Amino acid sequence: MNDSIIKFYMICNRLKEKIRTGWQEIEISADRLESVAEHIYGCLILAIAMDSEYHLNLDMYKVLKMLTLHELEETIMKDFTIRDNITREQKNELGRKCVIEVTDGLIKQNEIVALLDEFNAHQTKESIFCYHIDKIECDFQAKLYDLKGYFKLEKALEDIQYYGEKGNAIKEKVRTASDVWIEYDKQLYEDDQMFHTLIEDIQGLQQDQN
């Protein structure tokens, strides 16, 4: 039993040192870049804060567990970004195989795999909330890098080519580097007023609020 705990922890510990690929691709100039584990922490903190301020009517234990494990696949596989031109279905299939490998030996392996299947399906209210948290945390971190001068507009604009028909419309709206990502992700929250107002407020942050 303890052998399985130790093995699982040692594999997951890799995420403390695995840098988020997106920050490397857009050449964030900070001396130290966010790790995958720090992204997970950011997601948990946002979820806790939102649970405090809104009547979410969610199973928060499930939410926090889902957010803790949602990047489990990246202990093994690449941290894919929009630039990799991989479909969601391909990423989910590869990720599921990785999760099964990572959780091998755990008594509750099936429970963990099912939880991540639920996250990827985006059908339950908990999984949709977690998916939105995952996205908005990235945008929040992008905004913080932007405010500190680490994120350059010309690098952010390189992603426009991957945005399809929405690319040109987004390009006309942006003023700062983080606007590129935020404007693209706003479409996710069109039917969710809670997240829509939050992303608007994040986008409106100024230097003296950082």
C-alpha positions in Angstrom: 0.0 0.0 0.0 2.7 2.5 1.0 4.7 1.5 -2.1 1.8 2.7 -4.3 1.5 6.0 -2.3 5.3 6.7 -2.7 5.3 5.8 -6.4 2.3 8.0 -7.1 3.7 10.9 -5.2 7.1 10.7 -6.8 5.5 10.7 -10.3 3.3 13.7 -9.4 6.2 15.5 -7.9 7.5 16.0 -11.4 4.9 18.7 -11.9 6.7 21.0 -9.5 9.5 21.4 -12.0 7.6 21.0 -15.3 7.3 24.5 -16.7 4.1 25.5 -18.6 4.9 25.2 -22.3 2.7 28.2 -23.2 4.9 30.6 -21.3 8.0 29.2 -23.0 6.5 29.5 -26.5 5.5 33.1 -26.1 8.9 33.9 -24.5 7.7 35.3 -21.2 10.8 37.1 -20.0 10.5 36.5 -16.2 13.4 34.9 -14.6 11.2 32.2 -13.2 8.2 30.7 -15.1 5.1 29.1 -13.7 5.2 25.3 -13.2 2.3 23.0 -13.9 2.0 22.4 -10.1 1.7 26.1 -9.6 -1.0 26.3 -12.2 -2.9 23.6 -10.3 -2.5 25.6 -7.0 -3.8 28.7 -8.8 -6.9 26.8 -9.9 -7.6 25.6 -6.4 -7.3 29.1 -4.9 -9.6 30.5 -7.5 -12.2 27.8 -6.9 -12.0 28.4 -3.1 -12.5 32.1 -3.6 -15.4 31.7 -5.9 -17.0 29.2 -3.6 -16.7 31.9 -0.8 -18.3 34.7 -2.9 -21.0 32.9 -5.0 -23.7 30.3 -4.3 -22.2 27.7 -6.5 -24.4 24.7 -5.5 -21.5 22.4 -6.4 -19.9 19.3 -4.8 -16.8 21.3 -3.8 -14.9 18.2 -2.6 -15.3 16.8 -6.1 -14.4 20.1 -7.7 -11.2 20.5 -5.7 -10.2 16.8 -6.3 -10.9 17.3 -10.0 -8.8 20.4 -10.2 -5.9 18.8 -8.2 -5.8 15.9 -10.7 -6.7 17.6 -14.0 -3.1 17.9 -15.2 -2.1 14.4 -14.0 -1.5 13.3 -17.6 1.3 15.9 -17.9 3.5 13.9 -15.5 4.2 11.8 -18.6 3.1 13.6 -21.8 3.8 16.9 -23.4 2.0 20.0 -22.2 0.1 20.6 -25.4 -0.8 24.1 -26.5 -2.9 25.6 -29.3 0.3 25.6 -31.5 0.5 21.8 -31.5 -2.5 21.4 -33.8 -3.8 18.5 -31.8 -7.5 17.9 -31.5 -9.2 17.7 -28.1 -10.2 14.1 -28.8 -6.6 13.1 -29.6 -5.3 14.9 -26.5 -7.9 13.3 -24.2 -7.2 9.8 -25.6 -3.5 10.2 -25.1 -4.0 11.7 -21.7 -6.2 8.9 -20.5 -3.6 6.3 -21.4 -1.1 8.4 -19.4 -3.4 8.7 -16.4 -3.9 4.9 -16.4 -0.2 4.4 -16.3 0.4 7.0 -13.6 -2.3 5.6 -11.3 -1.3 1.9 -11.8 -1.3 0.2 -8.4 -3.6 2.6 -6.7 -6.7 1.0 -5.2 -8.9 3.9 -6.4 -7.4 4.1 -9.9 -10.8 3.6 -11.5 -12.3 6.5 -9.5 -9.5 8.8 -10.5 -9.7 7.9 -14.2 -13.5 8.3 -14.1 -13.1 11.8 -12.5 -10.8 12.9 -15.3 -13.0 11.4 -17.9 -15.8 13.6 -16.4 -13.6 16.7 -16.5 -12.8 16.1 -20.2 -16.4 15.5 -21.2 -17.5 18.9 -19.8 -21.1 17.7 -19.2 -21.6 17.9 -15.4 -21.9 21.2 -13.6 -18.7 20.4 -11.6 -16.7 19.6 -14.7 -17.8 22.7 -16.6 -16.9 24.8 -13.6 -13.5 23.2 -13.4 -12.9 23.6 -17.1 -13.7 27.3 -16.8 -11.4 27.6 -13.8 -8.6 25.9 -15.7 -9.0 28.4 -18.6 -9.5 31.6 -16.5 -6.5 30.8 -14.3 -4.3 30.8 -17.4 -5.7 34.2 -18.5 -5.2 35.6 -15.0 -1.5 34.5 -15.0 -1.1 36.0 -18.5 -2.5 39.2 -17.2 -0.1 39.2 -14.2 2.9 38.6 -16.6 1.6 41.4 -18.8 1.3 43.9 -15.9 4.9 43.1 -15.0 6.2 43.7 -18.5 7.1 40.1 -19.2 4.5 39.4 -21.9 5.0 41.2 -25.2 2.2 42.0 -27.6 4.0 40.9 -30.7 4.5 37.5 -29.2 0.9 37.2 -28.2 -0.3 38.1 -31.7 1.5 35.1 -33.1 -1.4 33.0 -31.7 -3.9 34.8 -33.8 -3.2 32.5 -36.7 -4.6 29.6 -34.7 -7.9 31.3 -33.8 -9.6 30.7 -37.2 -12.4 33.0 -38.3 -12.4 34.8 -34.9 -8.7 35.8 -35.2 -9.2 39.1 -37.1 -12.1 40.3 -34.9 -9.9 39.6 -31.8 -6.9 41.4 -33.2 -9.0 44.5 -33.6 -9.9 44.5 -29.9 -6.6 43.9 -28.3 -4.4 46.6 -26.7 -2.1 44.5 -24.6 -0.6 41.0 -24.8 -2.9 39.3 -22.4 -5.9 40.8 -24.3 -5.2 38.3 -27.1 -5.7 35.3 -24.8 -8.5 36.8 -22.8 -10.6 37.9 -25.8 -10.3 34.4 -27.3 -11.4 32.7 -24.1 -14.3 35.1 -23.5 -16.4 33.0 -25.9 -16.4 30.2 -23.3 -18.3 32.3 -20.8 -21.0 33.7 -23.0 -23.7 31.8 -21.0 -22.0 32.1 -17.6 -22.4 35.5 -16.1 -20.2 34.7 -13.1 -17.2 33.9 -15.2 -17.9 36.6 -17.7 -17.8 39.3 -15.1 -14.7 37.8 -13.6 -12.8 37.8 -16.9 -13.8 41.3 -17.6 -12.5 42.5 -14.2 -9.3 40.6 -14.7 -8.8 42.2 -18.1 -9.4 45.6 -16.5 -6.7 45.2 -13.9 -4.1 48.1 -13.8 -0.5 48.2 -12.8 -1.2 49.6 -9.3 -3.6 46.7 -8.5 -0.9 44.1 -9.2 
